[in-house]
Amino acid sequence: MKLLGIWIVTLFVKLCFSVNSGSQPNIILILADDMGYGDLASYGHPTQEFGPIDEIAQLGLRFTQAYSADSVCSPSRASLLTGRLPIRTGAWGNDFRVWLTNCSRGLPHWEITIAEALKEKGYTTGMVGKWHLGINRYTYNDFTYIPSTQGFDFVGHMIPFGGSYSCEETGRYGNQTQTSCALMYGDEIIQQPYYHENLSIAFVEDALTFIRNSKERPFFFYYAAMHPHIPMFSSRRFKGSSNRGVYGDVINELSWEVQSIVDEVRAQGIEHNTLIVFMSDNGPQLEYCIEGGDPGIFRGGKTNSFEGGYRVPLITYWPGVIEPGVSHEIFSALDLLPTFIDLAGGRLADDREYDGMNNVNALLGKGPSSRDFVMFYNRDVLFAVRFGDYKVHFLTQDDRPVQYFGRLCQPFVYPMTTSYYCDENNVSLECVDYHDPPLIFELLSDPTESFPLDSTLYKELLDDIETLIEQHEETIIRAPPLMDDVLNNTYPCCNPLTNCICNWP
């Protein structure tokens, strides 16, 4: 009878919270920063400690063919939140690939974020952590583009820009630059420059408070972690906790952050109506040597269109709905917005084109992916396309292996290269190769993109991809680049009278 009772309860949970039940699940999106595909024990790292993220991967669904929307931070995050490629939103630039702290532009307000879309369905929305989608428009404190202007009801501790060695407070990498290093709470700068050690603790405390205060109605929470982006930092509890060194310490702290959120969901009794998604925004930046992360077996890393720049960890967890397992279905970060809207019982706006697809069956492990292709852009130029199991490169960037950088690594000095700005507009850098006919790789047998196929044997495939690209380009209304407009008077500043230095209690 006891087993029968357990079976009945389990069946009840599945019926009540199935995809078609009409219930609105809570949604928590946890985004790692620059985490490589091979950085976790559950994704094959040989020395990284097995931690809570890996436990969630065992209890939930671990994806092997998930892709970020871009290979650098700002365009990737803009696309993740809008379901639209950077070429449509303006999240690109000819001079810069991310929004700098003194840029006078940001994610346009007419774009609909996940938060705004879910608010329309009655969700409470919140976020903490790294934003990197613009700050000011005209002055040092108009805060035109911060999260509260993009649909987030609650904004806790928030870094409007992102991680940078210019914010590293120990002096190992030079002097700290406060203009790039502001910590906000809500709509106010509370520390400039900020201190890293307790950042993750502050983010977690905000997240737990939000969950407790929002549990009575559907909520969406965006936890944008600072880990494992440079500079490496962790609280005292995790310093020296990893055999892998400082990078492993950071992964262990990030794993604790995830565990804290999951534990709170369980403590509030809402785990059977809460979808938790863990993902990385792009691949690792290999030029940072031992602090640069691990793309696993994949070629390339952050900034380029090889698999190492786009292929990222993705884990979904929803007890009673998602069965534990491993998914080999293709999923893109672009698909999160359409999928979340479907789960909330909403519809996509019909006044714009979306690149994301409603991929709910793949995300929940209930069926095949809605997606059989992935577009790989650098700024506004299409470099490559994945179509089925094939990857076709029209342009490739310099993708020196980590061993190359290793020969140049020195204490506190990293061999930064031009790869961050490497595209077809910078051919003088001699870092872009054009391929006509294009390079073709079969990713199932050759995931490292090492053995190009004979293009003369794949004419039908190339014709199909050409048709796909033509159909795609017919939908494109190219947005102007919004990352190139920089003004010195738009640097965020807590108080000009104190030279933008403050530390409010």
Solvent accessible surface area in square Angstrom, and as a share of the most:
residue,aa,sasa,rsa
1,M,191,0.85
2,K,165,0.70
3,L,146,0.72
4,L,88,0.44
5,G,32,0.31
6,I,95,0.48
7,W,149,0.52
8,I,91,0.46
9,V,93,0.54
10,T,59,0.34
11,L,72,0.36
12,F,126,0.53
13,V,19,0.11
14,K,78,0.33
15,L,116,0.57
16,C,44,0.26
17,F,47,0.19
18,S,43,0.28
19,V,45,0.26
20,N,145,0.74
21,S,49,0.32
22,G,68,0.66
23,S,41,0.27
24,Q,48,0.21
25,P,2,0.01
26,N,6,0.03
27,I,0,0.00
28,I,0,0.00
29,L,0,0.00
30,I,0,0.00
31,L,0,0.00
32,A,0,0.00
33,D,0,0.00
34,D,8,0.04
35,M,0,0.00
36,G,0,0.00
37,Y,28,0.11
38,G,1,0.01
39,D,0,0.00
40,L,2,0.01
41,A,25,0.20
42,S,24,0.15
43,Y,17,0.06
44,G,60,0.57
45,H,27,0.12
46,P,118,0.74
47,T,77,0.45
48,Q,8,0.04
49,E,51,0.23
50,F,105,0.44
51,G,10,0.10
52,P,27,0.17
53,I,2,0.01
54,D,3,0.02
55,E,81,0.36
56,I,13,0.06
57,A,5,0.04
58,Q,118,0.52
59,L,90,0.45
60,G,0,0.00
61,L,11,0.05
62,R,53,0.19
63,F,0,0.00
64,T,20,0.12
65,Q,19,0.08
66,A,0,0.00
67,Y,0,0.00
68,S,2,0.01
69,A,5,0.04
70,D,2,0.01
71,S,1,0.01
72,V,0,0.00
73,C,2,0.01
74,S,0,0.00
75,P,6,0.04
76,S,1,0.01
77,R,0,0.00
78,A,1,0.00
79,S,0,0.00
80,L,2,0.01
81,L,0,0.00
82,T,0,0.00
83,G,0,0.00
84,R,25,0.09
85,L,3,0.01
86,P,1,0.01
87,I,4,0.02
88,R,20,0.07
89,T,2,0.01
90,G,0,0.00
91,A,0,0.00
92,W,14,0.05
93,G,0,0.00
94,N,68,0.35
95,D,88,0.45
96,F,51,0.21
97,R,6,0.02
98,V,12,0.07
99,W,2,0.01
100,L,50,0.25
101,T,6,0.03
102,N,15,0.08
103,C,2,0.01
104,S,3,0.02
105,R,79,0.29
106,G,2,0.02
107,L,0,0.00
108,P,6,0.04
109,H,84,0.37
110,W,182,0.64
111,E,1,0.00
112,I,47,0.24
113,T,0,0.00
114,I,0,0.00
115,A,0,0.00
116,E,43,0.19
117,A,13,0.10
118,L,0,0.00
119,K,83,0.35
120,E,148,0.66
121,K,75,0.32
122,G,32,0.31
123,Y,5,0.02
124,T,28,0.16
125,T,0,0.00
126,G,0,0.00
127,M,0,0.00
128,V,0,0.00
129,G,0,0.00
130,K,0,0.00
131,W,2,0.01
132,H,11,0.05
133,L,1,0.00
134,G,2,0.02
135,I,4,0.02
136,N,0,0.00
137,R,46,0.17
138,Y,140,0.53
139,T,58,0.34
140,Y,77,0.29
141,N,74,0.38
142,D,53,0.27
143,F,29,0.12
144,T,34,0.20
145,Y,18,0.07
146,I,4,0.02
147,P,0,0.00
148,S,48,0.31
149,T,52,0.30
150,Q,0,0.00
151,G,11,0.11
152,F,6,0.02
153,D,79,0.41
154,F,54,0.22
155,V,10,0.06
156,G,0,0.00
157,H,38,0.17
158,M,0,0.00
159,I,1,0.00
160,P,2,0.01
161,F,30,0.13
162,G,2,0.02
163,G,11,0.10
164,S,23,0.15
165,Y,34,0.13
166,S,36,0.23
167,C,0,0.00
168,E,10,0.05
169,E,62,0.28
170,T,88,0.51
171,G,45,0.43
172,R,99,0.36
173,Y,45,0.17
174,G,40,0.38
175,N,142,0.73
176,Q,51,0.23
177,T,57,0.33
178,Q,33,0.15
179,T,37,0.22
180,S,20,0.13
181,C,0,0.00
182,A,3,0.02
183,L,11,0.05
184,M,0,0.00
185,Y,88,0.33
186,G,16,0.16
187,D,83,0.43
188,E,102,0.46
189,I,7,0.04
190,I,32,0.16
191,Q,28,0.13
192,Q,0,0.00
193,P,18,0.12
194,Y,0,0.00
195,Y,114,0.43
196,H,5,0.02
197,E,53,0.24
198,N,89,0.46
199,L,4,0.02
200,S,2,0.01
201,I,60,0.30
202,A,19,0.15
203,F,1,0.00
204,V,5,0.03
205,E,102,0.46
206,D,14,0.07
207,A,0,0.00
208,L,27,0.14
209,T,60,0.35
210,F,9,0.04
211,I,0,0.00
212,R,113,0.41
213,N,118,0.60
214,S,8,0.05
215,K,74,0.32
216,E,149,0.67
217,R,128,0.47
218,P,32,0.20
219,F,0,0.00
220,F,0,0.00
221,F,0,0.00
222,Y,2,0.01
223,Y,1,0.00
224,A,0,0.00
225,A,0,0.00
226,M,5,0.02
227,H,1,0.00
228,P,3,0.02
229,H,18,0.08
230,I,8,0.04
231,P,3,0.02
232,M,12,0.05
233,F,21,0.09
234,S,4,0.03
235,S,6,0.04
236,R,193,0.70
237,R,163,0.59
238,F,21,0.09
239,K,115,0.49
240,G,72,0.69
241,S,50,0.32
242,S,13,0.08
243,N,141,0.72
244,R,45,0.16
245,G,33,0.32
246,V,64,0.37
247,Y,5,0.02
248,G,0,0.00
249,D,10,0.05
250,V,0,0.00
251,I,4,0.02
252,N,21,0.11
253,E,0,0.00
254,L,0,0.00
255,S,5,0.03
256,W,43,0.15
257,E,1,0.00
258,V,3,0.01
259,Q,68,0.30
260,S,15,0.09
261,I,0,0.00
262,V,3,0.02
263,D,63,0.33
264,E,15,0.07
265,V,1,0.01
266,R,93,0.34
267,A,79,0.62
268,Q,44,0.19
269,G,65,0.63
270,I,25,0.13
271,E,42,0.19
272,H,71,0.32
273,N,35,0.18
274,T,1,0.01
275,L,0,0.00
276,I,4,0.02
277,V,0,0.00
278,F,5,0.02
279,M,0,0.00
280,S,1,0.00
281,D,1,0.00
282,N,0,0.00
283,G,0,0.00
284,P,0,0.00
285,Q,9,0.04
286,L,14,0.07
287,E,8,0.03
288,Y,27,0.10
289,C,17,0.10
290,I,137,0.70
291,E,12,0.06
292,G,5,0.05
293,G,16,0.15
294,D,38,0.20
295,P,16,0.10
296,G,35,0.34
297,I,111,0.56
298,F,15,0.06
299,R,83,0.30
300,G,9,0.09
301,G,2,0.02
302,K,10,0.04
303,T,2,0.01
304,N,11,0.06
305,S,2,0.02
306,F,1,0.01
307,E,0,0.00
308,G,1,0.01
309,G,0,0.00
310,Y,1,0.00
311,R,13,0.05
312,V,0,0.00
313,P,0,0.00
314,L,0,0.00
315,I,2,0.01
316,T,0,0.00
317,Y,13,0.05
318,W,5,0.02
319,P,24,0.15
320,G,21,0.21
321,V,5,0.03
322,I,8,0.04
323,E,97,0.44
324,P,83,0.52
325,G,30,0.29
326,V,70,0.40
327,S,11,0.07
328,H,119,0.53
329,E,60,0.27
330,I,17,0.09
331,F,0,0.00
332,S,1,0.01
333,A,2,0.01
334,L,12,0.06
335,D,0,0.00
336,L,0,0.00
337,L,0,0.00
338,P,4,0.02
339,T,0,0.00
340,F,0,0.00
341,I,10,0.05
342,D,55,0.28
343,L,12,0.06
344,A,2,0.02
345,G,57,0.55
346,G,17,0.17
347,R,220,0.80
348,L,68,0.34
349,A,32,0.25
350,D,145,0.75
351,D,105,0.54
352,R,56,0.20
353,E,85,0.38
354,Y,37,0.14
355,D,20,0.11
356,G,8,0.07
357,M,49,0.22
358,N,65,0.33
359,N,0,0.00
360,V,16,0.09
361,N,73,0.38
362,A,1,0.01
363,L,0,0.00
364,L,1,0.00
365,G,46,0.44
366,K,100,0.42
367,G,25,0.24
368,P,103,0.65
369,S,23,0.15
370,S,66,0.43
371,R,12,0.04
372,D,77,0.40
373,F,39,0.16
374,V,6,0.03
375,M,14,0.06
376,F,0,0.00
377,Y,11,0.04
378,N,3,0.01
379,R,8,0.03
380,D,22,0.12
381,V,35,0.20
382,L,26,0.13
383,F,0,0.00
384,A,0,0.00
385,V,0,0.00
386,R,1,0.00
387,F,53,0.22
388,G,29,0.28
389,D,54,0.28
390,Y,59,0.23
391,K,0,0.00
392,V,0,0.00
393,H,0,0.00
394,F,53,0.22
395,L,16,0.08
396,T,9,0.05
397,Q,7,0.03
398,D,49,0.25
399,D,32,0.17
400,R,97,0.35
401,P,82,0.52
402,V,62,0.35
403,Q,121,0.54
404,Y,59,0.22
405,F,9,0.04
406,G,44,0.42
407,R,176,0.64
408,L,84,0.42
409,C,37,0.22
410,Q,104,0.46
411,P,105,0.66
412,F,101,0.42
413,V,93,0.53
414,Y,37,0.14
415,P,20,0.12
416,M,97,0.43
417,T,37,0.21
418,T,68,0.40
419,S,16,0.10
420,Y,32,0.12
421,Y,90,0.34
422,C,0,0.00
423,D,0,0.00
424,E,39,0.17
425,N,79,0.40
426,N,41,0.21
427,V,80,0.46
428,S,100,0.65
429,L,68,0.34
430,E,158,0.71
431,C,9,0.06
432,V,16,0.09
433,D,86,0.45
434,Y,130,0.49
435,H,41,0.18
436,D,141,0.73
437,P,80,0.50
438,P,21,0.13
439,L,43,0.22
440,I,0,0.00
441,F,2,0.01
442,E,33,0.15
443,L,4,0.02
444,L,107,0.53
445,S,92,0.59
446,D,11,0.06
447,P,35,0.22
448,T,42,0.24
449,E,0,0.00
450,S,54,0.35
451,F,146,0.61
452,P,75,0.47
453,L,56,0.28
454,D,78,0.40
455,S,17,0.11
456,T,108,0.63
457,L,136,0.68
458,Y,56,0.21
459,K,140,0.59
460,E,134,0.60
461,L,23,0.11
462,L,36,0.18
463,D,61,0.32
464,D,65,0.33
465,I,2,0.01
466,E,99,0.44
467,T,64,0.37
468,L,26,0.13
469,I,25,0.13
470,E,88,0.40
471,Q,106,0.47
472,H,20,0.09
473,E,99,0.45
474,E,147,0.66
475,T,48,0.28
476,I,31,0.16
477,I,152,0.77
478,R,135,0.49
479,A,16,0.12
480,P,94,0.59
481,P,40,0.25
482,L,22,0.11
483,M,0,0.00
484,D,32,0.17
485,D,60,0.31
486,V,55,0.32
487,L,83,0.42
488,N,120,0.62
489,N,87,0.45
490,T,0,0.00
491,Y,64,0.24
492,P,1,0.01
493,C,7,0.04
494,C,30,0.18
495,N,41,0.21
496,P,70,0.44
497,L,168,0.83
498,T,63,0.36
499,N,100,0.51
500,C,20,0.12
501,I,89,0.45
502,C,14,0.08
503,N,98,0.50
504,W,121,0.42
505,P,175,1.10
